[in-house]
Amino acid sequence: MAMNRLIRLIGIAALAAAGASCGDVLRQSRSSSYLVMDSLAGIHGGPTSGVPSSILSSDVITNVTAPLPCSTVSPCPTIFGDAGQASMHLAMKDPGPTGSPNAPGPINAITINRYHVQYTRADGRNTAGLDVPYPIDGAVTVTISSTSAVTVGFELVRVVAKEESPLVQLVTSNQFITMLANVTFYGRDQAGNDTSVTGTIEIQAGNFGDF
């Protein structure tokens, strides 16, 4: 009797644990809408706004010639962060029959509230603060509610990253580092279901001279 009771208790505990696990999975997959990243671009920092590019040339130092006391004769070495620009739209998991897709409703709208950037290298040398910059987390708030593309701006390479290894060593060398930035945006729909989307962009970092 005692053994049967123990077996029943173990079975109930196992079912409860499985139910909790399934509940977490169902909650994360319950949303009827999801995000699609159409494009991911980088914008190099500098005295003037750069142009979005599918490959970011990240200059670790820029000689600024204005305003005073900076001049062409005595430029001021300055560090600029690099921005990122993502284009995303909303899609439905069950779009309905061909020719008459279900349009997203207000509850399907997804509000993005943060992002994460993780840097890697193709050669496998991925130690943060030695081979690649430290990963970064940032806040950004935008609600995507339709199938039309929405542009989201964010920090791709921060100023502080260019003051730390391995980027700071590039200021006085002729070397360059090629790395990938995996950018993940996190958000939730209006029913409270979490969702995320990830894109990747190539970054070439070095002392390129002045843009």
GUZAKE-126963 format. One record per residue (C-alpha): residue in three letters; z, y, x. Coordinates in nm, 2 decimals, decimal comma. Example, Ala and Ser with C-alpha at 12.3 -4.5 7.8 and 13.67 -1.06 7.14 Angstrom:
2
+------+--------+--------+--------+
: resn :      Z :      Y :      X :
+------+--------+--------+--------+
:  ALA :   0,78 :  -0,45 :   1,23 :
:  SER :   0,71 :  -0,11 :   1,37 :
+------+--------+--------+--------+
END
This chain:
211
+------+--------+--------+--------+
: resn :      Z :      Y :      X :
+------+--------+--------+--------+
:  MET :   0,00 :   0,00 :   0,00 :
:  ALA :   0,10 :   0,24 :   0,27 :
:  MET :  -0,23 :   0,16 :   0,46 :
:  ASN :  -0,44 :   0,21 :   0,15 :
:  ARG :  -0,27 :   0,55 :   0,08 :
:  LEU :  -0,33 :   0,65 :   0,44 :
:  ILE :  -0,70 :   0,56 :   0,41 :
:  ARG :  -0,73 :   0,76 :   0,09 :
:  LEU :  -0,57 :   1,06 :   0,25 :
:  ILE :  -0,80 :   1,04 :   0,55 :
:  GLY :  -1,10 :   1,01 :   0,31 :
:  ILE :  -0,99 :   1,32 :   0,11 :
:  ALA :  -0,94 :   1,52 :   0,43 :
:  ALA :  -1,28 :   1,42 :   0,55 :
:  LEU :  -1,44 :   1,52 :   0,23 :
:  ALA :  -1,26 :   1,85 :   0,23 :
:  ALA :  -1,37 :   1,92 :   0,58 :
:  ALA :  -1,73 :   1,83 :   0,50 :
:  GLY :  -1,71 :   2,05 :   0,19 :
:  ALA :  -1,60 :   2,34 :   0,39 :
:  SER :  -1,87 :   2,29 :   0,65 :
:  CYS :  -2,14 :   2,26 :   0,38 :
:  GLY :  -2,00 :   2,57 :   0,22 :
:  ASP :  -2,05 :   2,77 :   0,54 :
:  VAL :  -2,40 :   2,63 :   0,57 :
:  LEU :  -2,49 :   2,71 :   0,21 :
:  ARG :  -2,35 :   3,06 :   0,24 :
:  GLN :  -2,57 :   3,13 :   0,54 :
:  SER :  -2,88 :   2,99 :   0,38 :
:  ARG :  -2,81 :   3,11 :   0,02 :
:  SER :  -3,00 :   3,43 :   0,05 :
:  SER :  -3,33 :   3,42 :  -0,13 :
:  SER :  -3,48 :   3,69 :   0,11 :
:  TYR :  -3,52 :   3,71 :   0,49 :
:  LEU :  -3,64 :   3,94 :   0,76 :
:  VAL :  -3,97 :   3,92 :   0,95 :
:  MET :  -4,00 :   4,11 :   1,27 :
:  ASP :  -4,36 :   4,24 :   1,29 :
:  SER :  -4,34 :   4,40 :   1,64 :
:  LEU :  -4,09 :   4,49 :   1,91 :
:  ALA :  -4,17 :   4,77 :   2,15 :
:  GLY :  -3,99 :   4,96 :   2,43 :
:  ILE :  -4,00 :   5,34 :   2,50 :
:  HIS :  -3,92 :   5,44 :   2,86 :
:  GLY :  -3,67 :   5,72 :   2,89 :
:  GLY :  -3,75 :   6,05 :   3,06 :
:  PRO :  -3,77 :   6,43 :   3,01 :
:  THR :  -4,03 :   6,38 :   2,74 :
:  SER :  -4,06 :   6,10 :   2,48 :
:  GLY :  -4,24 :   5,80 :   2,59 :
:  VAL :  -4,50 :   5,60 :   2,40 :
:  PRO :  -4,39 :   5,26 :   2,24 :
:  SER :  -4,53 :   4,97 :   2,44 :
:  SER :  -4,52 :   4,59 :   2,41 :
:  ILE :  -4,40 :   4,58 :   2,78 :
:  LEU :  -4,14 :   4,83 :   2,89 :
:  SER :  -4,16 :   4,99 :   3,23 :
:  SER :  -3,80 :   5,08 :   3,29 :
:  ASP :  -3,77 :   5,35 :   3,56 :
:  VAL :  -3,43 :   5,33 :   3,73 :
:  ILE :  -3,44 :   5,69 :   3,85 :
:  THR :  -3,65 :   6,00 :   3,75 :
:  ASN :  -3,69 :   6,32 :   3,95 :
:  VAL :  -3,65 :   6,60 :   3,70 :
:  THR :  -3,81 :   6,94 :   3,79 :
:  ALA :  -3,67 :   7,15 :   3,49 :
:  PRO :  -3,46 :   7,32 :   3,39 :
:  LEU :  -3,30 :   7,52 :   3,68 :
:  PRO :  -3,15 :   7,45 :   3,92 :
:  CYS :  -3,40 :   7,16 :   3,92 :
:  SER :  -3,74 :   7,25 :   4,05 :
:  THR :  -4,05 :   7,10 :   4,21 :
:  VAL :  -3,91 :   7,19 :   4,55 :
:  SER :  -3,56 :   7,05 :   4,47 :
:  PRO :  -3,59 :   6,79 :   4,19 :
:  CYS :  -3,28 :   6,64 :   4,03 :
:  PRO :  -3,26 :   6,26 :   4,04 :
:  THR :  -3,17 :   6,17 :   3,68 :
:  ILE :  -3,11 :   5,84 :   3,50 :
:  PHE :  -3,25 :   5,79 :   3,15 :
:  GLY :  -3,19 :   5,51 :   2,91 :
:  ASP :  -3,48 :   5,33 :   2,74 :
:  ALA :  -3,51 :   5,30 :   2,37 :
:  GLY :  -3,64 :   5,02 :   2,16 :
:  GLN :  -3,84 :   5,02 :   1,84 :
:  ALA :  -3,86 :   4,72 :   1,60 :
:  SER :  -4,08 :   4,70 :   1,29 :
:  MET :  -3,95 :   4,46 :   1,02 :
:  HIS :  -4,02 :   4,38 :   0,66 :
:  LEU :  -3,86 :   4,17 :   0,38 :
:  ALA :  -4,00 :   3,84 :   0,27 :
:  MET :  -3,89 :   3,60 :  -0,01 :
:  LYS :  -3,81 :   3,23 :   0,06 :
:  ASP :  -3,96 :   3,13 :  -0,27 :
:  PRO :  -4,27 :   3,36 :  -0,31 :
:  GLY :  -4,40 :   3,19 :  -0,63 :
:  PRO :  -4,75 :   3,07 :  -0,69 :
:  THR :  -5,04 :   3,21 :  -0,49 :
:  GLY :  -5,16 :   3,54 :  -0,63 :
:  SER :  -4,84 :   3,63 :  -0,81 :
:  PRO :  -4,55 :   3,64 :  -0,55 :
:  ASN :  -4,21 :   3,73 :  -0,67 :
:  ALA :  -4,13 :   4,09 :  -0,57 :
:  PRO :  -3,79 :   4,15 :  -0,40 :
:  GLY :  -3,53 :   4,29 :  -0,64 :
:  PRO :  -3,24 :   4,52 :  -0,55 :
:  ILE :  -3,01 :   4,22 :  -0,47 :
:  ASN :  -3,26 :   4,09 :  -0,22 :
:  ALA :  -3,25 :   4,41 :   0,00 :
:  ILE :  -3,10 :   4,34 :   0,34 :
:  THR :  -2,88 :   4,60 :   0,52 :
:  ILE :  -2,89 :   4,57 :   0,90 :
:  ASN :  -2,56 :   4,68 :   1,06 :
:  ARG :  -2,57 :   4,58 :   1,42 :
:  TYR :  -2,78 :   4,44 :   1,70 :
:  HIS :  -2,74 :   4,24 :   2,03 :
:  VAL :  -2,95 :   4,25 :   2,34 :
:  GLN :  -2,95 :   3,96 :   2,58 :
:  TYR :  -3,14 :   3,97 :   2,91 :
:  THR :  -3,29 :   3,67 :   3,09 :
:  ARG :  -3,52 :   3,59 :   3,37 :
:  ALA :  -3,80 :   3,33 :   3,39 :
:  ASP :  -3,67 :   3,20 :   3,73 :
:  GLY :  -3,34 :   3,10 :   3,57 :
:  ARG :  -3,13 :   3,35 :   3,76 :
:  ASN :  -2,94 :   3,49 :   3,46 :
:  THR :  -2,59 :   3,59 :   3,58 :
:  ALA :  -2,50 :   3,91 :   3,40 :
:  GLY :  -2,41 :   4,19 :   3,64 :
:  LEU :  -2,59 :   4,02 :   3,93 :
:  ASP :  -2,93 :   3,90 :   3,83 :
:  VAL :  -2,97 :   4,08 :   3,50 :
:  PRO :  -2,79 :   4,36 :   3,32 :
:  TYR :  -2,49 :   4,28 :   3,10 :
:  PRO :  -2,57 :   4,21 :   2,74 :
:  ILE :  -2,51 :   4,49 :   2,50 :
:  ASP :  -2,41 :   4,52 :   2,13 :
:  GLY :  -2,49 :   4,83 :   1,92 :
:  ALA :  -2,46 :   4,96 :   1,57 :
:  VAL :  -2,76 :   5,05 :   1,36 :
:  THR :  -2,77 :   5,09 :   0,98 :
:  VAL :  -3,08 :   5,06 :   0,78 :
:  THR :  -3,16 :   4,89 :   0,45 :
:  ILE :  -3,49 :   4,70 :   0,42 :
:  SER :  -3,58 :   4,64 :   0,05 :
:  SER :  -3,96 :   4,58 :   0,03 :
:  THR :  -4,24 :   4,39 :   0,20 :
:  SER :  -4,36 :   4,72 :   0,36 :
:  ALA :  -4,27 :   4,75 :   0,73 :
:  VAL :  -3,97 :   4,96 :   0,83 :
:  THR :  -3,92 :   5,09 :   1,18 :
:  VAL :  -3,58 :   5,06 :   1,34 :
:  GLY :  -3,48 :   5,24 :   1,66 :
:  PHE :  -3,21 :   5,12 :   1,90 :
:  GLU :  -3,10 :   5,13 :   2,27 :
:  LEU :  -3,29 :   4,87 :   2,48 :
:  VAL :  -3,16 :   4,96 :   2,83 :
:  ARG :  -2,86 :   5,18 :   2,85 :
:  VAL :  -2,79 :   5,44 :   3,12 :
:  VAL :  -2,49 :   5,25 :   3,24 :
:  ALA :  -2,71 :   4,94 :   3,31 :
:  LYS :  -2,90 :   5,15 :   3,56 :
:  GLU :  -2,58 :   5,24 :   3,74 :
:  GLU :  -2,48 :   4,87 :   3,78 :
:  SER :  -2,62 :   4,57 :   3,96 :
:  PRO :  -2,89 :   4,46 :   3,97 :
:  LEU :  -3,08 :   4,77 :   3,86 :
:  VAL :  -2,89 :   5,02 :   4,08 :
:  GLN :  -3,02 :   4,85 :   4,39 :
:  LEU :  -3,38 :   4,91 :   4,28 :
:  VAL :  -3,34 :   5,29 :   4,33 :
:  THR :  -3,37 :   5,26 :   4,71 :
:  SER :  -3,59 :   4,95 :   4,73 :
:  ASN :  -3,95 :   4,86 :   4,67 :
:  GLN :  -3,86 :   4,56 :   4,46 :
:  PHE :  -3,90 :   4,51 :   4,09 :
:  ILE :  -3,73 :   4,28 :   3,84 :
:  THR :  -3,91 :   4,13 :   3,55 :
:  MET :  -3,69 :   4,01 :   3,27 :
:  LEU :  -3,70 :   3,93 :   2,90 :
:  ALA :  -3,48 :   4,10 :   2,64 :
:  ASN :  -3,40 :   3,90 :   2,34 :
:  VAL :  -3,30 :   4,14 :   2,06 :
:  THR :  -3,12 :   4,01 :   1,75 :
:  PHE :  -3,06 :   4,22 :   1,44 :
:  TYR :  -2,78 :   4,11 :   1,21 :
:  GLY :  -2,74 :   4,21 :   0,85 :
:  ARG :  -2,67 :   4,08 :   0,50 :
:  ASP :  -2,83 :   4,10 :   0,16 :
:  GLN :  -2,66 :   4,28 :  -0,14 :
:  ALA :  -2,50 :   3,95 :  -0,25 :
:  GLY :  -2,32 :   3,93 :   0,08 :
:  ASN :  -2,52 :   3,65 :   0,25 :
:  ASP :  -2,56 :   3,69 :   0,62 :
:  THR :  -2,90 :   3,69 :   0,79 :
:  SER :  -3,05 :   3,77 :   1,13 :
:  VAL :  -3,39 :   3,80 :   1,30 :
:  THR :  -3,47 :   3,79 :   1,67 :
:  GLY :  -3,76 :   3,93 :   1,88 :
:  THR :  -3,84 :   3,93 :   2,25 :
:  ILE :  -3,99 :   4,19 :   2,48 :
:  GLU :  -4,07 :   4,19 :   2,85 :
:  ILE :  -3,91 :   4,45 :   3,08 :
:  GLN :  -4,03 :   4,55 :   3,42 :
:  ALA :  -3,76 :   4,74 :   3,60 :
:  GLY :  -3,79 :   4,94 :   3,92 :
:  ASN :  -3,84 :   5,28 :   4,08 :
:  PHE :  -4,18 :   5,36 :   3,94 :
:  GLY :  -4,18 :   5,72 :   4,04 :
:  ASP :  -4,21 :   5,99 :   3,78 :
:  PHE :  -4,39 :   5,94 :   3,45 :
+------+--------+--------+--------+
END
